[in-house]
Amino acid sequence: MAKDADGNTTVRPATREKREQILKAAVEIFGNKGSTNGTLADVAEQVGITHAGVLHHFGSKQKLLLEVLAYRDQADVAELAEKHIPGGPELFLHLVRTAIANERRPGIVQAYTVLSSESVTDNHPGRDYFEDRYTTLRREVTDAFHLLCAQEGVTEPDTIAAAAASILAVMDGLQLQWLLHRDVFGLGEASEFAIRSIVNGVLHPGPTLESYRHD
């Protein structure tokens, strides 16, 4: 580490580049093998450094896993001029654009899918990250629904909480299916259809499934 004229710690370009290489390798390793079977030695070998070299940059496997998750979040906003996730109804369009962008980065999608699934296990290092992530995203999607309903003059229905959770669930579920069968459907197209359907279901609720029963 170096310090600038004000005494603040800065990261040397060579260090930043090496950390980026390690993160990209970790995305591929943990995406293919999972966080349990993938090792720091695997990551080190792919980057061409030693196991100790990886520890020098990240300290531990747990810290590297958390950095991989943060790296995924940075990739989500990489193409946004403001470098932050938009709010309000624009959030729905951002989610679709993210799904489209994910089609170009299957390694990150794979690592996220594996780590998110593993996070439900006891003492997983990513558990707090995913709990916070879903809590935050549900709140942001809920706020977007409230604003959209207000703009459209729709009385806020009591289905918003379920709709917000459903949008996140369908996006993650589609990512899993897409990783298994990329030749069957487009991730962006399917995500757009699902999000649009859920949004329309809130704004223009139709008959319930119970009404389709024929006893």
N, C-alpha and C positions, 0 to 999 in steps of 0.2 A: 504494500500500500504506500502511496505517496500523499503529501499534503500540499494544498494550494497556498496562495499568498496569505490567506486568512487563517491558515492552520487547519482547514477542514480536510478530512480524509478523502482522497480521490482514488479511483481504480485506474491502473495503467492500461493503455489500449491492449497490450499483449495479454494481460490478465483477463480483461473483459472478453477478448476473443477466445481464450482458452476455456473460460467458463461457458461461453456460448457453445463451443464444440462439445463439452461434457454434457450440457443439457440436451443437445440434439441427440447425442448418443444414448442418453438415459431415456429419452422419449421412445426411441426405437427398442431398446433393451426391455424396459418395463412394459412397453406396449405389447411386445411379442411374448415375453416370459412371465409377466406379472411382477409385482414388487417383492414377492417372496422368493421366487426362483431366479429372478434376475439379480445379479450381484455387482458390487462395485468393481470386481475384477473384470467382469464382462464389459462394463463401461470403459474401464481403463484401457483394456485391450483394443477396443474399437477406436479410441482416441489416440492410442499410441503412447500412453504414459503409464506410470506405475499406479498400483492401488493407493500407495501413499500420496501420489500426486492428486488423485481425486479427493482424498481426505483433506489435503492442504487447501483446496478450493472450497469445499463444502462442509468439512468437519465430520459428517457422519452420513450414513445411508438415509436416515430419517430426514435430515435436513435437505438432502438432495431430492428426495421424494416430494417434499413440500415446495422446493424450488421448481420442480417439474410442473406442479400444479399451477404455480404462479406464472410460469412461462406460458402455459396454455391460456391463462387469462390475458396475458399481454398480447398473445396472438389474436385474441378475439377483437381487440381494439386497434390492432396495428394499422388497419386501413382507414380508421376514422381520423379526420382532421383534428377533432377536439380531444382525441385520445381518452375518451370516456364513453360509457354506454349511455345512449340517449334515454330520456324519460318520456312519459306521456304515451300517446298512441304511436309515436315514432318508434317506441320500443318494440312493437310487434314486427315492424319492417326490419329493424336491426336483427331480431332473432332469425328471420328468414335469410337475411344477408349472411349471418354467421353460419347457418347451415350450408349455404352455397359455398362460402369460403372453406368450410370443413371438407368439402369434396376434394379440395386441392392439398389437404394436409392430413391424410389418413393416419400417419404415425401419431400425431397429437390426439386425434380422435380415439385411436386405439388405446393409448396410454391413459387417457381420461376415462374411457369406458372400463378398463381393467381396474384402475385405482378406485373409481367410484363404487364399483361392485364390491371390492375388497374392504372398503371403508366401513361396512356394516359389521365387520368382525371386531372382537374385543381388542382394545389397545392398538388399533391401527393408527399410524402416525397421521393419516389424512382425515380421520374421523371429524375432528373439530372444523377442519377446512370445509368439508362437504356439508356439515350441519349448518355452518354459517352461510355457505354459498346458497343453499336451498332457501334458508330463511330470508336472506337478502333478496334473492330473485323472486320469491313468492310475493314479497312486499312490493317490489318494483312493478311486477306484472299486475298485482291488485290495484296499485295506484293508477297504472295505465288504463285499466278497465274503468275505474271511477271517472277519470277524465274523459274517456271516450263516451261513456254513457251520458255525461253531462253535455258534451258537444252534440250528441245525436238526439238530445231531449228524451232519453230513455230513463224511466224510473229505475234506479239501481236495483237489480234483482238480487235474490239471496243465493245465487249460484256463482258469484264472482270468486269466492274462495276456492270452490271446487274447480272452476275453470282455470284459475291461476296454477294450481297444482297439476292439472291435466296437461297444460301446455308444456310445462317442464318435463313431465313424465313422458309425453309422446315424443318430445325431441330426443331425450336420452334413449328411449326405446327404439326409435328409428335409427339412431346411430348404431346401435347394436345389430339390428337387422341388416343395415347397409354394409357393415364390416363383413358380415357373413355372406351376403349376396349382392355385391356391388353392381352386378350386371342385370339385376332384376328391376331396380328403380333408382331414380336420382334422389339423393338426400335432400337437396334444396327443394325440388318439386314436391316431394312427399311432405316435407316440413311445412311448406307454404300452404298446402291443401289442409293439413291438420290444424294449423294455427287459424287459418281463415274460417274453417268450420267451427272451431270452438268460439271464436270471436262472434261469428254470426249467431251461434247458439245462445250467447248471452244477450245480444242486441235484439234478436228476433226468435225468441224461444218457440219451438214447435211442440207437437204432442209428445208426451212421455212414452217410453218404451212399453209401459203398462197398457197404453191405449191400443197397442197393436196385438194384444192377446186375443185369441179367439177360443173361448171356452165352449 
